[in-house]
């Protein structure tokens, strides 16, 4: 029996939106929208899906900050941030 087969789930956390794809606000809105549309459309072709699988993003979708990422603020994750002092 493999190690994975011997493991058991003792607690499962709530799901959160993975892999945010974010643009700097200085990038013009038209460019941000074009890049977002192109990224999401990768899922429509076999070659695009293969590329997405390589980066573990099987089905990119448009996100909404309030719905997808605001809940992360409640987790207080900033205490785990390690800044590079170098």
C-alpha positions in Angstrom: 0.0 0.0 0.0 1.4 3.4 -1.0 1.7 6.3 1.4 -1.1 8.2 -0.3 -3.4 5.2 0.1 -2.6 5.1 3.8 -3.5 8.7 4.4 -7.0 9.7 5.6 -8.6 13.1 5.6 -9.2 14.4 9.1 -10.4 17.9 8.3 -11.3 19.6 5.0 -11.2 23.4 4.8 -13.6 25.5 2.8 -12.7 25.9 -0.9 -11.2 29.1 -2.2 -10.6 30.4 -5.7 -7.2 29.2 -6.9 -4.6 30.8 -9.2 -5.5 34.5 -9.5 -4.3 36.0 -12.7 -3.9 39.7 -11.9 -2.9 42.8 -13.9 -1.3 45.9 -12.6 -3.9 48.8 -12.7 -1.4 50.8 -14.7 -2.0 48.5 -17.6 -4.7 50.0 -19.8 -8.2 48.4 -19.3 -8.4 47.5 -23.0 -5.1 45.5 -22.8 -6.2 43.8 -19.5 -9.5 42.8 -21.1 -7.8 41.5 -24.2 -5.3 39.4 -22.2 -8.1 38.1 -20.0 -10.3 37.1 -22.9 -7.3 35.3 -24.6 -6.4 33.5 -21.4 -9.9 32.3 -20.8 -10.3 31.2 -24.5 -7.4 28.8 -24.2 -9.8 26.3 -22.7 -11.7 26.2 -26.0 -9.1 24.3 -27.9 -7.3 21.0 -27.3 -3.8 22.7 -27.6 -4.9 25.4 -25.2 -6.2 22.9 -22.7 -2.9 21.0 -22.8 -1.1 24.3 -22.0 -3.5 25.0 -19.1 -3.0 21.5 -17.7 0.7 22.1 -17.6 0.2 25.0 -15.2 -2.7 23.3 -13.3 -5.4 25.7 -14.4 -7.8 23.3 -16.1 -10.7 25.8 -16.6 -9.9 29.5 -16.3 -12.9 31.7 -15.5 -13.4 35.4 -14.9 -13.2 36.2 -11.2 -14.9 38.7 -9.0 -13.0 40.1 -6.1 -15.8 40.2 -3.6 -17.0 36.7 -4.4 -13.6 35.0 -4.9 -10.9 36.8 -2.9 -12.4 39.0 -0.3 -13.1 35.9 1.9 -9.4 35.3 2.0 -8.9 38.5 4.0 -10.8 36.9 6.9 -8.1 34.2 7.1 -5.5 36.8 8.2 -2.8 35.2 6.1 -0.5 38.2 6.2 1.1 36.8 9.4 2.6 34.1 7.3 4.2 36.4 4.7 8.0 36.3 4.8 9.7 39.3 3.2 13.0 38.9 1.5 15.4 41.0 3.5 18.2 40.7 0.9 
